[in-house]
Amino acid sequence: MQSRDHFFRDSVDASAPLLLWALHFFAVYIFVALACGSTLADAQLAGYSIIKSVSLLLSMIAILLVAGLCWRAILLCRQRPQQLLSLARFGCAMLAAIGVIWTSVPMLILASCQA
């Protein structure tokens, strides 16, 4: 007999924005750590540090993806307003958007690599 319970799939789907935030955090900080230890530390592109440019590009991509997931959550909330999972999807998307922005703030304020 096959089970109709989709708890795991729905849980992963609802937490997708948070997983995206975690992937963004990991990717940016690993890239900065590797780049600061290589020749990219002093590289410039149009007057901007390569490290900041790539990190901000990754952040913009993450924000756009999270915004898409947030829009999807809003549409699901409109279809099923009484379902808790729809609201959880929206809450996770908003939390992930705040997390990506908060993770990106140090890139704007601090220097790329400090000795």
C-alpha positions in Angstrom: 0.0 0.0 0.0 1.3 3.4 -0.9 1.1 6.3 1.5 -0.4 9.6 0.5 1.5 11.5 3.2 3.8 14.0 1.6 5.1 15.5 4.8 8.8 15.3 3.9 8.3 16.7 0.5 6.1 19.5 1.8 8.6 20.3 4.6 11.5 20.6 2.3 9.4 22.7 -0.1 8.4 25.0 2.8 12.0 25.3 4.0 13.5 25.9 0.5 14.1 29.6 1.1 16.0 28.8 4.3 18.1 26.2 2.5 18.8 28.8 -0.2 19.9 31.3 2.5 22.2 28.7 4.0 23.6 27.9 0.6 24.2 31.6 -0.1 25.9 32.1 3.3 28.2 29.1 2.7 29.0 30.0 -0.9 29.8 33.7 -0.1 32.0 33.0 2.9 33.9 30.1 1.3 34.5 32.2 -1.8 35.8 35.1 0.2 38.0 32.9 2.3 39.5 31.2 -0.8 39.8 34.4 -2.7 41.6 36.3 0.1 44.2 33.6 0.2 44.8 33.8 -3.5 45.7 36.5 -6.1 42.1 37.6 -6.3 42.6 39.6 -3.0 43.9 42.6 -4.9 42.2 42.2 -8.2 40.0 45.0 -9.5 37.2 45.1 -12.0 36.1 48.6 -13.2 37.4 50.1 -9.9 35.7 47.6 -7.7 37.1 44.6 -5.9 36.5 41.3 -7.7 35.6 39.7 -4.3 32.9 42.3 -3.5 31.6 42.2 -7.1 31.2 38.4 -7.1 29.8 38.3 -3.5 27.2 41.0 -4.3 26.3 39.2 -7.5 25.7 36.0 -5.6 23.6 38.0 -3.1 21.5 39.5 -5.8 20.9 36.1 -7.4 19.9 34.7 -3.9 17.5 37.7 -3.3 15.9 37.2 -6.7 15.4 33.4 -6.0 14.0 34.1 -2.5 11.7 36.7 -3.9 10.4 34.2 -6.4 9.8 31.7 -3.6 8.1 34.4 -1.6 5.8 35.2 -4.5 5.0 31.5 -4.8 4.2 31.4 -1.1 1.9 34.4 -1.5 0.0 32.6 -4.3 -0.3 29.5 -2.2 -1.6 31.5 0.7 -4.3 32.9 -1.5 -5.3 29.5 -2.8 -5.3 27.9 0.7 -5.6 30.6 3.3 -6.5 28.3 6.1 -3.5 26.0 5.7 -0.7 26.5 8.2 1.9 25.2 5.7 1.1 28.1 3.3 1.8 30.6 6.0 4.9 28.8 7.0 6.2 29.0 3.4 5.6 32.7 3.4 7.3 33.2 6.8 10.3 31.1 5.8 10.7 33.2 2.6 10.5 36.4 4.5 13.1 35.2 7.1 15.4 34.0 4.3 15.1 37.4 2.5 16.1 39.2 5.7 18.9 36.7 6.3 20.4 37.2 2.8 20.3 40.9 3.2 21.8 40.7 6.6 24.5 38.5 5.4 25.3 40.9 2.6 25.6 44.0 4.8 29.2 43.3 5.8 30.2 43.1 2.2 29.1 46.6 1.6 30.7 48.1 4.7 34.0 46.2 5.3 37.1 45.9 3.1 37.3 42.6 1.2 40.4 41.2 2.7 42.2 42.4 5.8 45.6 41.2 6.9 
